[in-house]
Amino acid sequence: MYILFWLGGAALVLVATINDLTRHKTNTVSIFPWWAWFSVTKEGSPILYWTCITAQFLLVAACVVFAFWTPSGD
């Protein structure tokens, strides 16, 4: 069950990341409350844009690792 949860999460984040890469705009930080929401464009602030994209790829990698690593051995 954990495998499906983590791989499903990885798939959702990967689809969102690919969408962000094709649109050259990311709404990664929209997971925060409305008062902290802002979008980042590749042209407007490339360093922050690539930081968000990198964070999304790291989240995908972490989800894949957690899918196959369970501390209880289940």
C-alpha positions in Angstrom: 0.0 0.0 0.0 2.9 2.4 0.8 4.3 1.7 -2.6 1.2 2.9 -4.4 0.9 6.0 -2.2 4.5 7.1 -2.8 4.7 6.1 -6.5 1.3 7.9 -7.0 2.7 11.0 -5.4 5.9 10.8 -7.4 3.8 10.5 -10.6 1.7 13.5 -9.7 4.7 15.7 -9.0 6.5 14.5 -12.1 3.5 15.4 -14.3 3.4 18.8 -12.7 7.1 19.3 -13.2 6.9 18.3 -16.9 4.0 20.8 -17.2 6.0 23.5 -15.6 9.0 22.8 -17.9 6.8 23.0 -21.0 5.1 26.3 -19.9 8.3 27.9 -18.6 6.3 28.9 -15.5 6.0 27.1 -12.2 3.3 27.4 -9.5 5.3 25.2 -7.1 4.9 27.5 -4.2 1.1 27.5 -4.6 1.0 24.7 -2.0 1.4 27.5 0.6 -1.6 29.5 1.9 -3.0 32.2 -0.4 -1.0 34.9 1.3 2.3 33.3 0.3 1.3 32.3 -3.2 3.3 33.5 -6.2 4.3 32.1 -9.5 7.7 32.0 -11.0 8.6 32.4 -14.7 11.7 31.2 -16.4 12.3 34.6 -18.0 11.4 36.7 -14.9 13.5 35.0 -12.3 15.5 32.1 -13.7 17.4 31.2 -10.5 14.2 30.8 -8.5 12.5 29.0 -11.4 15.3 26.4 -11.6 15.4 26.1 -7.9 11.7 25.2 -7.9 12.1 22.7 -10.7 15.1 21.1 -8.9 13.1 20.9 -5.7 10.3 19.1 -7.6 12.7 16.6 -9.1 14.2 16.0 -5.6 10.7 15.4 -4.3 10.1 12.8 -7.1 13.3 11.1 -6.2 12.4 11.1 -2.5 9.0 9.6 -3.2 10.5 6.8 -5.2 13.0 6.0 -2.4 10.3 6.0 0.2 8.1 3.7 -2.0 10.7 1.0 -1.7 12.1 1.6 1.7 9.9 0.9 4.7 11.5 1.0 8.1 9.1 -1.6 9.5 10.0 -4.1 6.8 6.4 -4.4 5.6 
